[in-house]
Amino acid sequence: MAMPRPTVAQLAYGSCTVIFSTFVLLLLSGASSGAGVAVVAVSALALGLLVAVTVPSPGPRRPVAVGRPAGTERPVAPEPVRAVVPPPAREPVRERAAS
């Protein structure tokens, strides 16, 4: 049986979890020895894998009907709405005062 490929969301969430959890765990633990850094890295990878696996996968695609079954009528299209815009109000022309 073939193993399903990971989705883009699974890859993105898992990668972000690994990066951010490694950064946070190194800051909080203050690990400076090789063994401490290795434990932090392994735990961050495990956490990233857990997040990637638990991301909900898209549901199965439903088949699209190509044609309408016999005996079904086409729904009536609604009439278009016509907007009535009043003409702009005209202002009286003001003459310039002679000076």
N, CA, C and O of each residue as an XYZ file, in Angstrom:
396
protein
N       0.845     -1.175      0.000
C       0.000      0.000      0.000
C       0.891      1.239      0.000
O       1.843      1.334      0.774
N       0.568      2.181     -0.876
C       1.367      3.399     -1.000
C       1.045      4.365      0.131
O      -0.106      4.497      0.548
N       2.066      5.026      0.611
C       1.890      6.000      1.687
C       1.422      7.318      1.072
O       1.995      7.763      0.078
N       0.383      7.959      1.646
C      -0.101      9.211      1.054
C       0.914     10.329      1.241
O       1.640     10.374      2.234
N       0.948     11.218      0.274
C       1.878     12.338      0.342
C       1.351     13.392      1.307
O       0.141     13.581      1.428
N       2.271     14.086      1.997
C       1.813     15.141      2.915
C       1.296     16.339      2.128
O       1.777     16.646      1.037
N       0.311     17.003      2.704
C      -0.235     18.193      2.051
C       0.658     19.385      2.353
O       1.560     19.309      3.188
N       0.395     20.475      1.666
C       1.165     21.701      1.879
C       0.962     22.214      3.302
O       1.901     22.704      3.930
N      -0.252     22.101      3.804
C      -0.526     22.558      5.164
C       0.251     21.727      6.180
O       0.776     22.271      7.151
N       0.327     20.431      5.966
C       1.077     19.581      6.888
C       2.555     19.937      6.884
O       3.180     20.009      7.942
N       3.114     20.160      5.706
C       4.522     20.543      5.624
C       4.776     21.895      6.281
O       5.766     22.067      6.993
N       3.888     22.849      6.042
C       4.078     24.197      6.594
C       3.943     24.193      8.116
O       4.789     24.755      8.811
N       2.891     23.569      8.638
C       2.698     23.547     10.085
C       3.811     22.769     10.784
O       4.307     23.197     11.826
N       4.200     21.644     10.223
C       5.265     20.853     10.832
C       6.591     21.591     10.842
O       7.299     21.586     11.849
N       6.933     22.227      9.724
C       8.204     22.957      9.649
C       8.231     24.143     10.600
O       9.225     24.367     11.292
N       7.147     24.898     10.635
C       7.088     26.045     11.545
C       7.156     25.594     13.000
O       7.782     26.257     13.827
N       6.523     24.484     13.312
C       6.563     23.972     14.678
C       7.978     23.563     15.062
O       8.422     23.850     16.174
N       8.688     22.901     14.166
C      10.057     22.488     14.459
C      10.951     23.702     14.686
O      11.727     23.734     15.641
N      10.846     24.693     13.815
C      11.716     25.867     13.919
C      11.431     26.644     15.195
O      12.347     26.947     15.960
N      10.152     26.969     15.428
C       9.826     27.798     16.588
C      10.013     27.046     17.904
O      10.470     27.629     18.887
N       9.664     25.760     17.934
C       9.833     25.030     19.186
C      11.314     24.824     19.505
O      11.688     24.852     20.677
N      12.165     24.619     18.501
C      13.603     24.516     18.750
C      14.134     25.813     19.326
O      14.892     25.804     20.296
N      13.741     26.922     18.735
C      14.197     28.225     19.204
C      13.749     28.474     20.649
O      14.552     28.889     21.486
N      12.489     28.224     20.936
C      11.951     28.475     22.272
C      12.569     27.524     23.296
O      12.937     27.948     24.391
N      12.684     26.241     22.945
C      13.263     25.281     23.889
C      14.729     25.586     24.184
O      15.176     25.423     25.320
N      15.474     26.022     23.184
C      16.872     26.387     23.434
C      16.970     27.628     24.313
O      17.848     27.720     25.171
N      16.068     28.582     24.098
C      16.097     29.780     24.947
C      15.688     29.467     26.376
O      16.311     29.947     27.323
N      14.640     28.661     26.536
C      14.140     28.386     27.882
C      15.039     27.417     28.660
O      15.207     27.564     29.871
N      15.613     26.435     27.971
C      16.409     25.441     28.690
C      17.831     25.914     28.947
O      18.464     25.487     29.913
N      18.327     26.779     28.103
C      19.709     27.239     28.256
C      20.711     26.131     27.985
O      21.815     26.143     28.530
N      20.337     25.183     27.155
C      21.219     24.054     26.856
C      22.419     24.537     26.057
O      22.280     25.223     25.044
N      23.604     24.165     26.538
C      24.815     24.550     25.824
C      25.677     23.337     25.491
O      26.575     23.430     24.654
N      25.416     22.199     26.135
C      26.194     20.997     25.835
C      25.613     20.325     24.589
O      24.478     20.589     24.193
N      26.392     19.482     24.004
C      25.958     18.772     22.805
C      24.780     17.861     23.071
O      23.877     17.747     22.242
N      24.785     17.225     24.201
C      23.688     16.309     24.538
C      22.396     17.087     24.774
O      21.324     16.638     24.369
N      22.486     18.241     25.421
C      21.293     19.059     25.671
C      20.693     19.577     24.384
O      19.474     19.571     24.213
N      21.545     20.027     23.475
C      21.057     20.517     22.178
C      20.445     19.375     21.376
O      19.448     19.573     20.682
N      21.030     18.182     21.464
C      20.483     17.025     20.748
C      19.109     16.647     21.294
O      18.206     16.317     20.525
N      18.947     16.692     22.613
C      17.640     16.376     23.205
C      16.600     17.401     22.766
O      15.468     17.036     22.446
N      16.974     18.678     22.749
C      16.049     19.729     22.309
C      15.687     19.526     20.844
O      14.519     19.658     20.479
N      16.661     19.208     20.001
C      16.401     19.020     18.575
C      15.486     17.826     18.327
O      14.569     17.909     17.510
N      15.724     16.724     19.019
C      14.893     15.533     18.837
C      13.469     15.788     19.325
O      12.505     15.367     18.686
N      13.339     16.474     20.449
C      11.991     16.759     20.952
C      11.261     17.737     20.031
O      10.048     17.618     19.856
N      11.966     18.695     19.442
C      11.326     19.619     18.499
C      10.890     18.892     17.237
O       9.824     19.176     16.690
N      11.710     17.956     16.771
C      11.320     17.169     15.598
C      10.106     16.301     15.893
O       9.216     16.167     15.053
N      10.067     15.711     17.083
C       8.914     14.885     17.452
C       7.653     15.735     17.545
O       6.582     15.318     17.105
N       7.783     16.920     18.116
C       6.627     17.818     18.211
C       6.164     18.262     16.820
O       4.961     18.333     16.567
N       7.090     18.557     15.928
C       6.734     18.934     14.554
C       6.049     17.806     13.808
O       5.109     18.037     13.047
N       6.518     16.590     14.022
C       5.878     15.432     13.387
C       4.471     15.228     13.927
O       3.547     14.920     13.173
N       4.313     15.399     15.230
C       2.987     15.266     15.828
C       2.014     16.308     15.272
O       0.864     15.989     14.970
N       2.472     17.536     15.139
C       1.614     18.590     14.592
C       1.278     18.299     13.134
O       0.129     18.455     12.721
N       2.268     17.878     12.353
C       2.028     17.605     10.931
C       1.043     16.455     10.730
O       0.249     16.478      9.789
N       1.086     15.467     11.590
C       0.193     14.319     11.444
C      -1.222     14.677     11.868
O      -2.186     14.158     11.305
N      -1.360     15.556     12.853
C      -2.698     15.881     13.356
C      -3.401     16.983     12.577
O      -4.559     17.284     12.867
N      -2.739     17.595     11.597
C      -3.418     18.594     10.764
C      -4.506     17.877      9.982
O      -4.243     16.861      9.339
N      -5.734     18.402     10.031
C      -6.809     17.708      9.313
C      -6.558     17.714      7.808
O      -6.249     18.746      7.211
N      -6.699     16.555      7.229
C      -6.513     16.451      5.785
C      -7.822     16.788      5.092
O      -8.894     16.632      5.677
N      -7.743     17.250      3.850
C      -8.982     17.575      3.146
C      -9.827     16.328      2.943
O      -9.310     15.228      2.746
N     -11.138     16.526      2.995
C     -12.065     15.410      2.834
C     -12.033     14.876      1.416
O     -11.449     15.491      0.523
N     -12.658     13.733      1.212
C     -12.686     13.173     -0.141
C     -13.492     14.077     -1.069
O     -14.505     14.660     -0.683
N     -13.022     14.171     -2.268
C     -13.717     15.003     -3.258
C     -14.977     14.302     -3.722
O     -15.000     13.092     -3.950
N     -16.028     15.106     -3.853
C     -17.282     14.561     -4.354
C     -17.289     14.660     -5.873
O     -16.832     15.660     -6.427
N     -17.793     13.649     -6.546
C     -17.834     13.721     -8.007
C     -18.797     14.830     -8.456
O     -19.850     15.049     -7.859
N     -18.403     15.501     -9.504
C     -19.212     16.589    -10.044
C     -20.138     16.008    -11.109
O     -19.694     15.282    -11.999
N     -21.417     16.328    -11.012
C     -22.383     15.838    -11.993
C     -22.161     16.554    -13.316
O     -22.082     17.782    -13.359
N     -22.062     15.791    -14.385
C     -21.822     16.371    -15.705
C     -23.110     16.917    -16.293
O     -23.115     18.022    -16.834
N     -24.177     16.185    -16.201
C     -25.451     16.607    -16.762
C     -26.541     16.538    -15.722
O     -26.353     15.969    -14.647
N     -27.674     17.113    -16.040
C     -28.809     17.068    -15.121
C     -29.584     15.781    -15.341
O     -29.734     15.316    -16.471
N     -30.072     15.217    -14.255
C     -30.901     14.025    -14.412
C     -32.189     14.358    -15.164
O     -32.665     15.493    -15.132
N     -32.727     13.384    -15.820
C     -33.941     13.599    -16.598
C     -35.103     13.954    -15.674
O     -35.251     13.383    -14.593
N     -35.922     14.905    -16.117
C     -37.105     15.282    -15.358
C     -36.880     16.458    -14.417
O     -37.837     16.938    -13.810
N     -35.664     16.929    -14.280
C     -35.443     18.088    -13.405
C     -35.455     19.344    -14.259
O     -34.872     19.398    -15.342
N     -36.125     20.329    -13.742
C     -36.204     21.582    -14.474
C     -35.108     22.519    -14.015
O     -34.606     22.438    -12.894
N     -34.769     23.385    -14.897
C     -33.739     24.369    -14.592
C     -34.356     25.477    -13.744
O     -35.457     25.933    -14.053
N     -33.683     25.923    -12.685
C     -34.257     26.977    -11.853
C     -34.369     28.288    -12.637
O     -33.552     28.595    -13.505
N     -35.402     29.038    -12.299
C     -35.650     30.298    -12.987
C     -34.619     31.320    -12.513
O     -34.397     31.494    -11.315
N     -34.002     31.984    -13.474
C     -32.997     32.987    -13.139
C     -33.697     34.245    -12.625
O     -34.713     34.656    -13.186
N     -33.174     34.851    -11.581
C     -33.800     36.072    -11.064
C     -33.628     37.219    -12.064
O     -32.666     37.261    -12.831
N     -34.576     38.132    -12.031
C     -34.496     39.274    -12.933
C     -33.402     40.220    -12.461
O     -33.193     40.373    -11.258
N     -32.704     40.854    -13.395
C     -31.637     41.767    -12.982
C     -32.219     43.005    -12.290
O     -33.308     43.472    -12.625
N     -31.484     43.507    -11.344
C     -31.896     44.695    -10.617
C     -31.343     45.912    -11.353
O     -30.155     45.983    -11.669
N     -32.227     46.856    -11.615
C     -31.797     48.065    -12.311
C     -31.747     49.211    -11.319
O     -32.744     49.539    -10.675
N     -30.597     49.802    -11.207
C     -30.425     50.918    -10.287
C     -30.780     52.216    -11.000
O     -30.372     52.448    -12.138
N     -31.530     53.043    -10.324
C     -31.901     54.342    -10.881
C     -31.105     55.399    -10.132
O     -31.251     55.568     -8.921
N     -30.270     56.099    -10.865
C     -29.446     57.145    -10.262
C     -30.008     58.482    -10.715
O     -30.098     58.739    -11.916
N     -30.388     59.340     -9.766
C     -30.923     60.640    -10.159
C     -29.819     61.513    -10.745
O     -28.651     61.367    -10.384
N     -30.187     62.420    -11.646
C     -29.175     63.310    -12.227
C     -28.633     64.243    -11.139
O     -29.325     64.519    -10.159
N     -27.417     64.720    -11.306
C     -26.850     65.601    -10.288
C     -27.631     66.915    -10.209
O     -28.124     67.419    -11.218
N     -27.732     67.451     -9.010
C     -28.455     68.707     -8.814
C     -27.650     69.848     -9.427
O     -26.428     69.917     -9.293
N     -28.360     70.725    -10.093
C     -27.683     71.866    -10.723
C     -27.689     73.046     -9.774
O     -28.715     73.389     -9.186
N     -26.542     73.651     -9.638
C     -26.441     74.839     -8.803
C     -26.603     76.067     -9.694
O     -26.206     76.052    -10.859
N     -27.186     77.130     -9.143
C     -27.299     78.347     -9.950
C     -25.917     78.949    -10.204
O     -25.014     78.881     -9.369
N     -25.794     79.532    -11.379
C     -24.506     80.134    -11.753
C     -24.389     81.469    -11.045
O     -25.312     82.282    -11.084
N     -23.290     81.690    -10.416
C     -23.075     82.955     -9.708
C     -22.123     83.809    -10.536
O     -21.052     83.372    -10.955
N     -22.550     85.013    -10.746
C     -21.723     85.946    -11.507
C     -20.678     86.547    -10.590
O     -20.916     86.756     -9.400
N     -19.534     86.818    -11.153
C     -18.466     87.430    -10.391
C     -18.791     88.921    -10.234
O     -19.188     89.589    -11.189
N     -18.618     89.407     -9.045
C     -18.920     90.811     -8.774
C     -17.864     91.691     -9.429
O     -16.673     91.380     -9.397
N     -18.313     92.795    -10.024
C     -17.383     93.719    -10.656
C     -16.664     94.527     -9.587
O     -17.279     94.986     -8.624
N     -15.393     94.693     -9.758
C     -14.682     95.461     -8.757
C     -14.027     96.672     -9.342
O     -13.381     97.433     -8.621
